[in-house]
Amino acid sequence: MTFKLTTYKTLTGKKEILETSINKSTEAIVYKDNEPSFFVDCFDLATDSNVEMNHLVLCQQRSMKTVIKEIGEKNNVNLSVKEAPLFSINKKSVKTELELPPLPLEWLN
């Protein structure tokens, strides 16, 4: 899948964030220990973990960040969803081909 690796210049230095090509609230790149590790798409109903995320996010009307944070706390894993810094300058974006797996189903149960 094609993602966008964007470098932002902030007050604290440079930050690189892997983002989806089209910004959708139903898709997220999940970072594990500050490394992009998983891709969640709530409308990909062919994958069991994405169906479960659909239920947790859309059916319960909760934010993706909140659900990911709770999953991380429940499984003692450092999970996060990164966004562009509030005060930043978009320095450059590069398209990147990367295959990220969905979240492990056992974390969602």
Summary of the structure (lengths in Angstrom):
residues: 109
radius of gyration: 14.1
end to end distance: 26.5
largest distance: 41.7
contacts: 285
relative contact order: 0.29
helix: 25%
strand: 39%
